[in-house]
Amino acid sequence: MEIVAKILIAVVALEHLYILWMEMFAWETKGKEVFKAALPAEMFKPTKGLAANQGLYNGFLAAGLIWSFLIKDPQWQANIALFFLGCVVVAGIYGSISAARKIFFVQALPAILAIIAVLLK
């Protein structure tokens, strides 16, 4: 189960690095494709700075998950991973309520699965 947990943590971290890229550097292109149902097309340019700030926070989530791989003590490694995965779950649930329901399945659900795997290892 430890390998499954690490794979799921890595998937969530990579997803948040992708979100960082999209929100910070591709908001008016890829971001427009991804969030077309949540935001009118004319709003992407004026919200570029806000999206970049949001992308930075997603980068912090990825950094925390990656950091968990570098911790030697198994209990602290699990604690740090669980903290950042919990943050991802909260962000995913909030995003699914405030922006688009699919965010729950794309963001929160993988983190929930990773939490379960960490707790079972």
Accessible surface in RSA format (square Angstrom, percent):
REM  Atomic radii and reference values for relative SASA: ProtOr
REM  Chains: A
REM  Algorithm: Lee & Richards
REM  Probe-radius: 1.40
REM  Slices: 20
REM RES _ NUM      All-atoms   Total-Side   Main-Chain    Non-polar    All polar
REM                ABS   REL    ABS   REL    ABS   REL    ABS   REL    ABS   REL
RES MET A   1   114.05  59.1  68.03  45.0  46.02 109.6  67.71  57.6  46.34  61.4
RES GLU A   2    89.96  51.6  87.53  66.2   2.43   5.8  22.56  43.6  67.41  55.0
RES ILE A   3   129.73  73.8 128.64  95.8   1.09   2.6 129.18  93.0   0.54   1.5
RES VAL A   4    72.56  47.7  71.54  64.8   1.02   2.5  72.56  63.0   0.00   0.0
RES ALA A   5     0.15   0.1   0.15   0.2   0.00   0.0   0.15   0.2   0.00   0.0
RES LYS A   6    62.59  30.5  61.42  37.7   1.17   2.8  52.13  46.9  10.46  11.1
RES ILE A   7   100.47  57.2  97.30  72.5   3.16   7.6 100.33  72.2   0.14   0.4
RES LEU A   8    39.41  21.9  39.38  28.2   0.03   0.1  39.38  27.7   0.03   0.1
RES ILE A   9     7.40   4.2   7.40   5.5   0.00   0.0   7.40   5.3   0.00   0.0
RES ALA A  10    34.26  31.5  32.94  50.8   1.32   3.0  34.26  48.2   0.00   0.0
RES VAL A  11    71.60  47.1  70.33  63.7   1.28   3.1  70.73  61.5   0.87   2.4
RES VAL A  12     0.10   0.1   0.10   0.1   0.00   0.0   0.10   0.1   0.00   0.0
RES ALA A  13     2.59   2.4   2.59   4.0   0.00   0.0   2.59   3.7   0.00   0.0
RES LEU A  14   116.08  64.6 111.00  79.4   5.08  12.8 111.15  78.1   4.93  13.3
RES GLU A  15    30.23  17.4  22.44  17.0   7.78  18.5  26.70  51.6   3.53   2.9
RES HIS A  16     0.00   0.0   0.00   0.0   0.00   0.0   0.00   0.0   0.00   0.0
RES LEU A  17    69.98  39.0  66.28  47.4   3.70   9.3  66.65  46.8   3.33   9.0
RES TYR A  18    93.09  43.5  86.90  49.4   6.19  16.1  86.31  64.9   6.78   8.4
RES ILE A  19    22.15  12.6  22.15  16.5   0.00   0.0  22.15  16.0   0.00   0.0
RES LEU A  20    39.18  21.8  39.18  28.0   0.00   0.0  39.18  27.5   0.00   0.0
RES TRP A  21   111.59  44.8 111.59  54.0   0.00   0.0  89.80  47.9  21.78  35.3
RES MET A  22     4.98   2.6   4.98   3.3   0.00   0.0   4.98   4.2   0.00   0.0
RES GLU A  23     4.10   2.4   3.81   2.9   0.30   0.7   0.00   0.0   4.10   3.4
RES MET A  24    52.95  27.4  39.83  26.4  13.13  31.3  37.60  32.0  15.35  20.3
RES PHE A  25   141.97  71.0 106.81  66.2  35.16  91.5 111.44  67.6  30.53  87.4
RES ALA A  26     8.47   7.8   4.72   7.3   3.75   8.5   8.47  11.9   0.00   0.0
RES TRP A  27    17.63   7.1  15.95   7.7   1.68   3.9  15.95   8.5   1.68   2.7
RES GLU A  28    55.05  31.6  45.11  34.1   9.94  23.7  18.57  35.9  36.48  29.8
RES THR A  29    93.15  66.2  84.37  85.5   8.78  20.9  82.83 111.3  10.31  15.6
RES LYS A  30    71.33  34.8  70.35  43.2   0.98   2.3  29.03  26.1  42.29  45.1
RES GLY A  31     0.00   0.0   0.00   N/A   0.00   0.0   0.00   0.0   0.00   0.0
RES LYS A  32    78.31  38.2  77.59  47.6   0.72   1.7  33.62  30.3  44.69  47.6
RES GLU A  33   101.91  58.5  91.87  69.5  10.04  23.9  40.44  78.2  61.48  50.2
RES VAL A  34    44.79  29.5  32.87  29.8  11.91  28.7  36.51  31.7   8.27  22.4
RES PHE A  35    30.25  15.1  28.56  17.7   1.69   4.4  30.25  18.3   0.00   0.0
RES LYS A  36   154.72  75.5 134.98  82.8  19.74  47.0  85.82  77.2  68.89  73.4
RES ALA A  37   103.22  94.9  60.16  92.8  43.06  98.0  70.85  99.8  32.37  85.8
RES ALA A  38    41.12  37.8   6.58  10.2  34.54  78.6  13.95  19.6  27.16  72.0
RES LEU A  39    45.66  25.4  42.31  30.3   3.35   8.4  43.20  30.3   2.46   6.6
RES PRO A  40    72.55  52.9  60.29  55.0  12.26  44.6  71.81  59.3   0.74   4.6
RES ALA A  41    61.28  56.3  49.19  75.9  12.09  27.5  50.25  70.8  11.03  29.2
RES GLU A  42   128.53  73.8 107.38  81.2  21.15  50.4  68.89 133.3  59.63  48.7
RES MET A  43    73.61  38.1  73.61  48.7   0.00   0.0  48.62  41.3  24.99  33.1
RES PHE A  44     1.38   0.7   1.38   0.9   0.00   0.0   1.38   0.8   0.00   0.0
RES LYS A  45   152.58  74.4 142.83  87.6   9.75  23.2  96.64  87.0  55.93  59.6
RES PRO A  46    91.42  66.6  53.94  49.2  37.48 136.2  65.69  54.2  25.73 159.9
RES THR A  47    19.89  14.1  19.89  20.2   0.00   0.0  19.89  26.7   0.00   0.0
RES LYS A  48    98.31  48.0  98.26  60.3   0.05   0.1  49.06  44.2  49.25  52.5
RES GLY A  49    54.23  66.9   0.00   N/A  54.23  66.9  40.90 112.2  13.33  29.9
RES LEU A  50   130.28  72.6 123.26  88.2   7.02  17.7 124.29  87.3   5.99  16.1
RES ALA A  51     4.82   4.4   0.91   1.4   3.91   8.9   4.34   6.1   0.48   1.3
RES ALA A  52    26.54  24.4  25.86  39.9   0.69   1.6  26.22  36.9   0.33   0.9
RES ASN A  53    77.12  53.2  71.37  69.0   5.74  13.8  19.94  48.0  57.17  55.3
RES GLN A  54    91.63  51.2  88.91  65.0   2.72   6.5  26.24  55.9  65.39  49.6
RES GLY A  55     0.00   0.0   0.00   N/A   0.00   0.0   0.00   0.0   0.00   0.0
RES LEU A  56    74.66  41.6  74.62  53.4   0.04   0.1  74.62  52.4   0.04   0.1
RES TYR A  57   127.36  59.5 126.02  71.7   1.35   3.5  82.46  62.0  44.90  55.4
RES ASN A  58    13.78   9.5  13.49  13.0   0.28   0.7   0.08   0.2  13.70  13.2
RES GLY A  59     9.05  11.2   0.00   N/A   9.05  11.2   5.18  14.2   3.87   8.7
RES PHE A  60   110.91  55.5 107.95  66.9   2.96   7.7 108.34  65.7   2.57   7.4
RES LEU A  61    25.22  14.0  25.22  18.0   0.00   0.0  25.22  17.7   0.00   0.0
RES ALA A  62     0.00   0.0   0.00   0.0   0.00   0.0   0.00   0.0   0.00   0.0
RES ALA A  63    55.16  50.7  46.56  71.9   8.60  19.6  51.88  73.1   3.28   8.7
RES GLY A  64     4.34   5.3   0.00   N/A   4.34   5.3   3.66  10.1   0.67   1.5
RES LEU A  65     0.00   0.0   0.00   0.0   0.00   0.0   0.00   0.0   0.00   0.0
RES ILE A  66    73.22  41.7  73.22  54.6   0.00   0.0  73.22  52.7   0.00   0.0
RES TRP A  67   122.64  49.2 121.09  58.6   1.55   3.6 101.70  54.2  20.94  34.0
RES SER A  68     0.92   0.8   0.92   1.2   0.00   0.0   0.00   0.0   0.92   1.3
RES PHE A  69    69.35  34.7  48.15  29.8  21.20  55.2  48.22  29.2  21.13  60.5
RES LEU A  70   128.13  71.4 107.88  77.2  20.25  50.9 112.20  78.8  15.93  42.9
RES ILE A  71    31.46  17.9  22.83  17.0   8.62  20.8  27.13  19.5   4.33  11.7
RES LYS A  72   193.41  94.4 167.43 102.7  25.98  61.9 117.30 105.6  76.12  81.1
RES ASP A  73    68.08  47.7  61.02  60.7   7.06  16.7  26.44  62.2  41.64  41.5
RES PRO A  74    97.84  71.3  94.65  86.3   3.19  11.6  96.11  79.4   1.73  10.7
RES GLN A  75   117.27  65.6 113.42  82.9   3.85   9.2  48.94 104.2  68.33  51.8
RES TRP A  76   150.76  60.5 150.76  73.0   0.00   0.0 121.46  64.8  29.30  47.5
RES GLN A  77    22.24  12.4  22.24  16.3   0.00   0.0   6.05  12.9  16.19  12.3
RES ALA A  78    14.18  13.0  12.55  19.4   1.63   3.7  14.18  20.0   0.00   0.0
RES ASN A  79    55.74  38.4  48.93  47.3   6.81  16.4  15.55  37.4  40.19  38.8
RES ILE A  80    25.40  14.5  25.40  18.9   0.00   0.0  25.40  18.3   0.00   0.0
RES ALA A  81     1.42   1.3   1.42   2.2   0.00   0.0   1.42   2.0   0.00   0.0
RES LEU A  82    43.59  24.3  37.88  27.1   5.71  14.4  38.11  26.8   5.49  14.8
RES PHE A  83   123.19  61.6 112.01  69.4  11.18  29.1 121.26  73.5   1.94   5.5
RES PHE A  84    35.02  17.5  35.02  21.7   0.00   0.0  35.02  21.2   0.00   0.0
RES LEU A  85     0.00   0.0   0.00   0.0   0.00   0.0   0.00   0.0   0.00   0.0
RES GLY A  86    24.04  29.6   0.00   N/A  24.04  29.6  23.71  65.1   0.33   0.7
RES CYS A  87    41.92  31.7  33.12  36.9   8.80  20.7  11.46  29.0  30.46  32.8
RES VAL A  88     0.00   0.0   0.00   0.0   0.00   0.0   0.00   0.0   0.00   0.0
RES VAL A  89    19.27  12.7  19.27  17.4   0.00   0.0  19.27  16.7   0.00   0.0
RES VAL A  90   103.83  68.3 102.08  92.4   1.75   4.2 103.17  89.6   0.66   1.8
RES ALA A  91    40.65  37.4  28.42  43.9  12.23  27.8  35.51  50.0   5.15  13.6
RES GLY A  92     0.00   0.0   0.00   N/A   0.00   0.0   0.00   0.0   0.00   0.0
RES ILE A  93    70.82  40.3  70.82  52.8   0.00   0.0  70.82  51.0   0.00   0.0
RES TYR A  94   148.96  69.5 146.88  83.6   2.09   5.4 105.48  79.3  43.48  53.6
RES GLY A  95    11.36  14.0   0.00   N/A  11.36  14.0  11.33  31.1   0.04   0.1
RES SER A  96    17.14  14.5  11.54  15.4   5.60  12.9   3.43   7.3  13.71  19.2
RES ILE A  97   138.96  79.1 107.18  79.8  31.78  76.6 112.45  81.0  26.50  71.9
RES SER A  98    69.59  58.8  28.76  38.4  40.83  94.0  30.04  64.0  39.55  55.4
RES ALA A  99    46.38  42.6  22.14  34.2  24.24  55.2  25.91  36.5  20.47  54.2
RES ALA A 100    22.60  20.8  15.59  24.1   7.00  15.9  22.60  31.8   0.00   0.0
RES ARG A 101   202.57  85.1 196.18 100.0   6.39  15.2  68.78  94.0 133.79  81.1
RES LYS A 102   109.98  53.7 105.03  64.4   4.96  11.8  67.69  60.9  42.29  45.0
RES ILE A 103    23.48  13.4  23.15  17.2   0.33   0.8  23.48  16.9   0.00   0.0
RES PHE A 104    58.84  29.4  58.84  36.4   0.00   0.0  58.84  35.7   0.00   0.0
RES PHE A 105   128.52  64.3 117.95  73.1  10.57  27.5 117.95  71.5  10.57  30.2
RES VAL A 106    81.58  53.7  74.43  67.4   7.16  17.2  79.48  69.1   2.10   5.7
RES GLN A 107    16.87   9.4  16.87  12.3   0.00   0.0   1.50   3.2  15.37  11.7
RES ALA A 108     0.00   0.0   0.00   0.0   0.00   0.0   0.00   0.0   0.00   0.0
RES LEU A 109    63.36  35.3  63.36  45.3   0.00   0.0  63.36  44.5   0.00   0.0
RES PRO A 110    26.15  19.1  25.40  23.2   0.74   2.7  26.15  21.6   0.00   0.0
RES ALA A 111     0.00   0.0   0.00   0.0   0.00   0.0   0.00   0.0   0.00   0.0
RES ILE A 112    49.66  28.3  49.55  36.9   0.12   0.3  49.66  35.8   0.00   0.0
RES LEU A 113    85.41  47.6  82.93  59.3   2.48   6.2  83.02  58.3   2.38   6.4
RES ALA A 114     0.00   0.0   0.00   0.0   0.00   0.0   0.00   0.0   0.00   0.0
RES ILE A 115    37.12  21.1  37.12  27.7   0.00   0.0  37.12  26.7   0.00   0.0
RES ILE A 116    83.58  47.6  82.61  61.5   0.97   2.3  83.56  60.2   0.02   0.1
RES ALA A 117     3.88   3.6   2.83   4.4   1.04   2.4   3.80   5.3   0.08   0.2
RES VAL A 118     6.96   4.6   1.25   1.1   5.70  13.7   1.25   1.1   5.70  15.5
RES LEU A 119   119.73  66.7  90.34  64.6  29.40  73.9  92.96  65.3  26.77  72.1
RES LEU A 120   114.74  63.9  89.60  64.1  25.15  63.2  91.35  64.2  23.40  63.0
RES LYS A 121    86.89  42.4  29.28  18.0  57.61 137.2  47.81  43.0  39.09  41.6
END  Absolute sums over single chains surface
CHAIN  1 A     7190.1       6278.0        912.1       5372.8       1817.3
END  Absolute sums over all chains
TOTAL          7190.1       6278.0        912.1       5372.8       1817.3
